[in-house]
Amino acid sequence: MLGTARLIGDFSCVCSPTYNISVTAMTVEGKELAAEFAAVVDSGTSFTYLNDPAYTELATSFDSQVREKRANLSASIPFQYCYQLARGQTELFVPEVSLTTRGGAVFPVTRPFVLIAGETSDGQMVAVGYCLAVLQNDIAIDIIGRTRILIHTATVFSSANSSIVPLLIADYFITDEMHAENFMTGLKVVFDRERSVLGWHQFDCEFIDHHSP
């Protein structure tokens, strides 16, 4: 098990359980950010939502580390921090992001972004940019969720022990209603409600057999 976090909050209601963890710090490319908050971990929530100051701390630190130019890729994209890829670009440097929970466990965010693709005049799909897949919340709650976007997107795969992500566009396009889990990508997350513990370890979900025996 890579890490565990003690759950906090009220779990007496079976009809609507919530899984809350205390985050004591965030790290972007080795730089620790002063941010402390309690967050709901919910694989059923479409995006990851953070309030200030955590949102601004994470977003501005991520922005300072990326190599691409910030751009407004589309009015339909809800994210504030998006970046344009150069034509023919085949790899992407992604700043390493992690959350530290109370007790010192580190939650690695292996996919803090979503890759945005567009269609050319001849009908081909090409990568045009990417966005930090975190939204600023307008209510007093922080949620660690996954990404669900109803726009053209493409999946990417990162090499082990590397922040350089190859953009395998030709073979891995998924268009419309792609569920690209970002803050939980590359992790097997276990919700242990009986012991009030949330656990996770690195896991390659591509090799899961989804067929019933």
N, C-alpha and C positions, 0 to 999 in steps of 0.2 A: 504494500500500500504506500503510495507516494505521500499522501497527506490526509489528515482528518481534521475536522473542526467541530467543536461542541455547538449544538444547536441551542438557540435561545428563543424565548417566547412561550406562547400558550399552545399546547398540543392536545388539549382536552376535547376539542371538537373534531370528531372523525370526519364529518361532512365536508370540512374545508380546512385541511391541515396546511400549515405554512412552514417553510424551512428557512430559518434566519441564522446568519452567521455574523460574527463581529470581525470586521476588517480593520486592522490596525495600521496598515501601510500599503502603498502601491509602489511598484518599481517599474521604470521604463528604461530599458537598455542600461541597467546597472545603477541608475540614479533613483534613490529612494525619495518618494514624495510624501510630504506631511499631510496625510489624510486618514481620518478615522471615522468609520460609519458602520451601521448595521445594515445588512442587505438580505433580501429574500432571494434564495436560490430556486429558480423555477424554470424547468425545461419547457414548460408550456407557454411561457411568455415570449412574445415575438422578438423583442429586442432586449438589450441591456440598457437600463436607465440609471443615471446617476444625478444626484443633486450637486450643487456647488457647496463647498469649494472642490469636492472630489472630481466633478466633471471637468472643470476648467484646468485643474492640476494635471489630470491625465491627458486631456486633449492637447493642451499647449506643449506639454513635454513630448508627446508623440509627434506633434507637428514640427518641433525643433529638430527631431532626429531623422525624419524622412528626407529622401533625396529628390523627390518629384515636386513639381510646382503645384500649389494649391489651386483648385479650379472648381467652378460651378458646373458639374457635369450634366445635370438635368434638374428641372424644377420639381420633378416627381420623386426625387431622392430626398429622404427626410434628414440625412446626416449633414452636419455642418462642416466636417473636416474631410474633404475629398481631394483627390490628387489625379492629375492627368498623366497618362503614360505616353511615352514617345512612340511614334509609329515604328513597328517592328521590334519593340522592346520584348525581350524574352525572359528576363528575370527581375525580381523585385526584392529590395532590401526591406525587411520588416523589423522594426524595433521590438526587442523582447519585452513582454509585459507580464507582470505577475502580481498577485494579491497575497498579502501576508495576513493570516487570521490570528485571532487571540490564541496564544499558546505556541505560536511560531511556525505553524504549518504554512507552506507556500503553495498557492493555487496557480499553476502556470497557465497563462492565457496564450495558447498556441496559435489561435486565429483571431486576432483583435480587429480584423478588417473583412470587408467583402469586396470582391473584384467585380467591377462593372464592365459589361460588354455592350457593344452596339452593332447594328447591322449596316454594312456598307451599301453603296448604290447597286452593286452587283449581287447582293444577297448574302454575302459572307459575314460571319460573326467574328469580330475582332475585339480584343481587350482595349478599352479606352481609358480606364482609370480604376481607382479603388477608393474606399472610404473607411475611416475609423468607425466601426460599427457600434457606436455608443450614442445614445440620445440623452439630452439634458431633460431631466424630469421637471414637471411643473407642479408636482405634488410632493409632499414630504415623505417619500419612500424611495429606497434604492433597490433595484432588481437586477440580479445577474441572470440573464436569460439567454436565448439563442436568437439567431437572425432568420426572419422569414420575409422575403421581399418579393413583391409582385412586379418585378421588372426583369429585363434580360440580365443574367449573370453567368459567370463561369466559375468552375471550381479550380482550385490550385492545390498543389501538394508541396510541402516543404521537406528539404533534406534533413536527415538526422543531425543534430548538433550544429545546425547552421541557421543563420537568419536570412540567407539568400533563398528566395522562393522561385523556382522555375515556373513560368507561366505556360502550362501545357494546354494551350488553347485548342489546338486542332482535334485532340482526342477526348476532351473532357467538357464539352459544352452542355449545359443544361439550360433551357430557356423557359421562362414563365413559371412562376410559383415554385421556384427552387427553395428548398429549406436548407440554408447554409448555416449550420450551427457554428458560432464563432467562439464564444467564451467557454464552451464545453467541448470543442473539437479536440480530438486526440486524447481524450480522457474518458475513462469509465467511471461514472459518478454513481455512488451508492447512497441512497437515502435510508438510513437506519432509524426509523421513527421510535422503535421500542427503546433503544439506548440513547436517543437524542444525539446522534452522531451522523455527520455527513463525511463520507470518505471518497477518495478519488485516486486513481493511478493511471499512468500513461497506457494507452490501449489503441490498437489499430482496428477501428471499427469496420474497415473494408473486408476483413476476413470473418465477419460474423455470418453464420448460416441462418438466414431468415426463414427457412422453410421448416415446417413442422415435420417431425419424424413420422 
